[in-house]
Amino acid sequence: MQGLQGLAWLLAMQSLGEILSRALALPVPGPVLGMLLLLLALRWPVVREPVAICAGFLLSHLSLLFVPVGVGVMTHLGLLGQYGLRMLVVIVLSTWLGLAVTALTLRYFSRGRDA
Amino acid sequence: MPKFVELWIYLSATPLFGLTATLVVYVLAQAAYARLGQAAWANPVLWSVVTLATLLTFSGVDYPTYFSGAQFIHFLLGPTVVALGWPLWERRHELRHRWCALLLAALAGGFVASASALLMGWAVGLPHDVVLSLAPKSVTAPVAMGIAERIGGIPALAAVFAVVTGMVGALSGKALFALLHIDTSAAGWMARGFAMGTAAHGIGAARALQVNADAGAYAGLALGLQVVLAALLIPLLLRWM
C-alpha cells in the first residue's frame, strides 16, 4: 500500500511538472520539474515514507526501463547501416571523455577533504 | 498446425506479447548476468536489446506492435525521473557539504560529453539532425528525448544514443577508471560513481550500484543533477556553438 501511495505521489509530481512546464513554456521537461517539486515535498514524512519505498523499487530496476527504447534501434537500421560506425566512434569517445573529466574534476577538487 | 499459426498471429499482435517478451528476456538476461559474476560485457540491457531485436526480426513482429506492449514499461521512466529526487534528498548533507566540487564536476563532465559529441559528429560528417540528437546523449533516455525534440534532433534516435552511451559507460567504466588511477578508496568510489551517473546516466548508475553501494548512491545523485543541468544548459550550449 505504501508503495502504491509512493507511486501516486511520483505521478502527481510528474503531472504537476508537466502542467508547469507547458503552462509557463519552460525549457525543462515535466518529469525534471516533477523531480524538483518532489525534492521540496520530501521534507514532509507523509510524502517521504511512501516515496522512499516506491523510489527504491523503481530505481533498482532502472536498467529494465531502457530496454523498450533500446529495441527501437531496429527502426533506424538504415541510418545505422550508413553512419553506424561513425556514430559508435563518436559515442564511445565522447562517453570516455565525459567519464574521465567528471571523475578527474571531482578527484581534483575534493582532494585533501576526504582524509 | 494452422491453429498454432492463428494463435501466434493473435498473440503477437496484442500488447501482452511486447510486455511479456520484454520482462521475460530481461529477467533471463539479469539471471545470466548474475551467474557470470556481473561481468561488464554481460550487461543485461545490451543483451536484452540484442535478443529482443533479433526475436522481433525473425518473428516478423514490427516495432510499433512490440512497443504497444513494451510502452507499459517505458512509461515508468517518467515517474522514475521524478524518483531521482529521492537519492538527491538522501544525500542532501553531502551535497551541501561538497556542492561546489560536485557541481563543478557535473558541469565539466556534462559539458565535455555533450560538446565533444557535437564537434566529433560534425567533424565526421553526420547529418545535422543526427548530430543534434547526440547532444543530450549523457542524460537518461526520456529526458534526452525531450531535449532532442526542443533543439531539433530526432527524439527516437536521441533515446537510442542515450542507451548506447549508458552501455558504453557500463561496459568500459571500470577499465577507464583503472587507467586514470582512480582508486577504490571512499573518495575513489565517489568519483567513479559520480562520473558514471554524469556521463552514462541510468545504465551507468545501475552498473555502479551493483559494484559498490556508495558509488551507486553518488551515481544516482549525479544522474539527478545531470537531468536538471542538461535540460537547462544544452539548449543554451547549442545557441552558443
Chai-1 contact restraints between the chains, C-beta under 6 A:
chainA,res_idxA,chainB,res_idxB,connection_type,confidence,min_distance_angstrom,max_distance_angstrom,comment,restraint_id
A,L10,B,P79,contact,1.0,0.0,6.0,A-B,restraint_1
A,L10,B,V82,contact,1.0,0.0,6.0,A-B,restraint_2
A,L10,B,A83,contact,1.0,0.0,6.0,A-B,restraint_3
A,L11,B,P79,contact,1.0,0.0,6.0,A-B,restraint_4
A,M13,B,V82,contact,1.0,0.0,6.0,A-B,restraint_5
A,Q14,B,G78,contact,1.0,0.0,6.0,A-B,restraint_6
A,Q14,B,P79,contact,1.0,0.0,6.0,A-B,restraint_7
A,Q14,B,V82,contact,1.0,0.0,6.0,A-B,restraint_8
A,P27,B,P235,contact,1.0,0.0,6.0,A-B,restraint_9
A,V28,B,A231,contact,1.0,0.0,6.0,A-B,restraint_10
A,P29,B,V143,contact,1.0,0.0,6.0,A-B,restraint_11
A,P29,B,G146,contact,1.0,0.0,6.0,A-B,restraint_12
A,P29,B,A231,contact,1.0,0.0,6.0,A-B,restraint_13
A,P31,B,G78,contact,1.0,0.0,6.0,A-B,restraint_14
A,P31,B,V81,contact,1.0,0.0,6.0,A-B,restraint_15
A,P31,B,V82,contact,1.0,0.0,6.0,A-B,restraint_16
A,V32,B,V227,contact,1.0,0.0,6.0,A-B,restraint_17
A,V32,B,V228,contact,1.0,0.0,6.0,A-B,restraint_18
A,V32,B,A231,contact,1.0,0.0,6.0,A-B,restraint_19
A,G34,B,V82,contact,1.0,0.0,6.0,A-B,restraint_20
A,M35,B,V81,contact,1.0,0.0,6.0,A-B,restraint_21
A,M35,B,V82,contact,1.0,0.0,6.0,A-B,restraint_22
A,M35,B,L84,contact,1.0,0.0,6.0,A-B,restraint_23
A,M35,B,G85,contact,1.0,0.0,6.0,A-B,restraint_24
A,L38,B,V82,contact,1.0,0.0,6.0,A-B,restraint_25
A,L38,B,G85,contact,1.0,0.0,6.0,A-B,restraint_26
A,L39,B,G85,contact,1.0,0.0,6.0,A-B,restraint_27
A,L39,B,L88,contact,1.0,0.0,6.0,A-B,restraint_28
A,L39,B,W89,contact,1.0,0.0,6.0,A-B,restraint_29
A,L42,B,W89,contact,1.0,0.0,6.0,A-B,restraint_30
A,A55,B,A83,contact,1.0,0.0,6.0,A-B,restraint_31
A,A55,B,W86,contact,1.0,0.0,6.0,A-B,restraint_32
A,L58,B,T80,contact,1.0,0.0,6.0,A-B,restraint_33
A,L58,B,A83,contact,1.0,0.0,6.0,A-B,restraint_34
A,L59,B,A83,contact,1.0,0.0,6.0,A-B,restraint_35
A,L62,B,G202,contact,1.0,0.0,6.0,A-B,restraint_36
A,L62,B,A206,contact,1.0,0.0,6.0,A-B,restraint_37
A,S63,B,V45,contact,1.0,0.0,6.0,A-B,restraint_38
A,S63,B,I203,contact,1.0,0.0,6.0,A-B,restraint_39
A,S63,B,A206,contact,1.0,0.0,6.0,A-B,restraint_40
A,L64,B,Y26,contact,1.0,0.0,6.0,A-B,restraint_41
A,L65,B,L76,contact,1.0,0.0,6.0,A-B,restraint_42
A,L65,B,L77,contact,1.0,0.0,6.0,A-B,restraint_43
A,F66,B,V45,contact,1.0,0.0,6.0,A-B,restraint_44
A,F66,B,A141,contact,1.0,0.0,6.0,A-B,restraint_45
A,F66,B,V163,contact,1.0,0.0,6.0,A-B,restraint_46
A,V67,B,T22,contact,1.0,0.0,6.0,A-B,restraint_47
A,V67,B,Y26,contact,1.0,0.0,6.0,A-B,restraint_48
A,V67,B,S48,contact,1.0,0.0,6.0,A-B,restraint_49
A,P68,B,A70,contact,1.0,0.0,6.0,A-B,restraint_50
A,P68,B,I73,contact,1.0,0.0,6.0,A-B,restraint_51
A,P68,B,H74,contact,1.0,0.0,6.0,A-B,restraint_52
A,V69,B,A141,contact,1.0,0.0,6.0,A-B,restraint_53
A,V69,B,A159,contact,1.0,0.0,6.0,A-B,restraint_54
A,V69,B,V163,contact,1.0,0.0,6.0,A-B,restraint_55
A,G70,B,V49,contact,1.0,0.0,6.0,A-B,restraint_56
A,G70,B,V163,contact,1.0,0.0,6.0,A-B,restraint_57
A,V71,B,V49,contact,1.0,0.0,6.0,A-B,restraint_58
A,V71,B,L52,contact,1.0,0.0,6.0,A-B,restraint_59
A,V71,B,A53,contact,1.0,0.0,6.0,A-B,restraint_60
A,G72,B,A156,contact,1.0,0.0,6.0,A-B,restraint_61
A,G72,B,V160,contact,1.0,0.0,6.0,A-B,restraint_62
A,V73,B,V160,contact,1.0,0.0,6.0,A-B,restraint_63
A,M74,B,A53,contact,1.0,0.0,6.0,A-B,restraint_64
A,M74,B,Y63,contact,1.0,0.0,6.0,A-B,restraint_65
A,T75,B,Y63,contact,1.0,0.0,6.0,A-B,restraint_66
A,Y83,B,L126,contact,1.0,0.0,6.0,A-B,restraint_67
A,R86,B,V124,contact,1.0,0.0,6.0,A-B,restraint_68
A,V90,B,A117,contact,1.0,0.0,6.0,A-B,restraint_69
A,V90,B,M120,contact,1.0,0.0,6.0,A-B,restraint_70
A,V90,B,G121,contact,1.0,0.0,6.0,A-B,restraint_71
A,I91,B,V164,contact,1.0,0.0,6.0,A-B,restraint_72
A,I91,B,T165,contact,1.0,0.0,6.0,A-B,restraint_73
A,V92,B,V168,contact,1.0,0.0,6.0,A-B,restraint_74
A,S94,B,A113,contact,1.0,0.0,6.0,A-B,restraint_75
A,S94,B,S116,contact,1.0,0.0,6.0,A-B,restraint_76
A,S94,B,A117,contact,1.0,0.0,6.0,A-B,restraint_77
A,T95,B,T165,contact,1.0,0.0,6.0,A-B,restraint_78
A,T95,B,V168,contact,1.0,0.0,6.0,A-B,restraint_79
A,T95,B,G169,contact,1.0,0.0,6.0,A-B,restraint_80
A,T95,B,A199,contact,1.0,0.0,6.0,A-B,restraint_81
A,W96,B,L176,contact,1.0,0.0,6.0,A-B,restraint_82
A,L97,B,V112,contact,1.0,0.0,6.0,A-B,restraint_83
A,L97,B,S116,contact,1.0,0.0,6.0,A-B,restraint_84
A,G98,B,G109,contact,1.0,0.0,6.0,A-B,restraint_85
A,G98,B,V112,contact,1.0,0.0,6.0,A-B,restraint_86
A,G98,B,A113,contact,1.0,0.0,6.0,A-B,restraint_87
A,G98,B,S138,contact,1.0,0.0,6.0,A-B,restraint_88
A,G98,B,A199,contact,1.0,0.0,6.0,A-B,restraint_89
A,L99,B,L176,contact,1.0,0.0,6.0,A-B,restraint_90
A,L99,B,A195,contact,1.0,0.0,6.0,A-B,restraint_91
A,L99,B,A199,contact,1.0,0.0,6.0,A-B,restraint_92
A,A100,B,L180,contact,1.0,0.0,6.0,A-B,restraint_93
A,V101,B,A108,contact,1.0,0.0,6.0,A-B,restraint_94
A,V101,B,G109,contact,1.0,0.0,6.0,A-B,restraint_95
A,V101,B,V112,contact,1.0,0.0,6.0,A-B,restraint_96
A,T102,B,A105,contact,1.0,0.0,6.0,A-B,restraint_97
A,T102,B,G109,contact,1.0,0.0,6.0,A-B,restraint_98
A,T102,B,A195,contact,1.0,0.0,6.0,A-B,restraint_99
A,T102,B,T198,contact,1.0,0.0,6.0,A-B,restraint_100
A,T102,B,A199,contact,1.0,0.0,6.0,A-B,restraint_101
A,A103,B,I182,contact,1.0,0.0,6.0,A-B,restraint_102
A,A103,B,A191,contact,1.0,0.0,6.0,A-B,restraint_103
A,A103,B,A195,contact,1.0,0.0,6.0,A-B,restraint_104
A,T105,B,L104,contact,1.0,0.0,6.0,A-B,restraint_105
A,T105,B,A105,contact,1.0,0.0,6.0,A-B,restraint_106
A,T105,B,A108,contact,1.0,0.0,6.0,A-B,restraint_107
A,L106,B,A101,contact,1.0,0.0,6.0,A-B,restraint_108
A,L106,B,A105,contact,1.0,0.0,6.0,A-B,restraint_109
A,L106,B,A191,contact,1.0,0.0,6.0,A-B,restraint_110
A,L106,B,F194,contact,1.0,0.0,6.0,A-B,restraint_111
A,R107,B,A191,contact,1.0,0.0,6.0,A-B,restraint_112
A,F109,B,A101,contact,1.0,0.0,6.0,A-B,restraint_113
A,F109,B,L104,contact,1.0,0.0,6.0,A-B,restraint_114
A,S110,B,A101,contact,1.0,0.0,6.0,A-B,restraint_115
A,D114,B,A187,contact,1.0,0.0,6.0,A-B,restraint_116
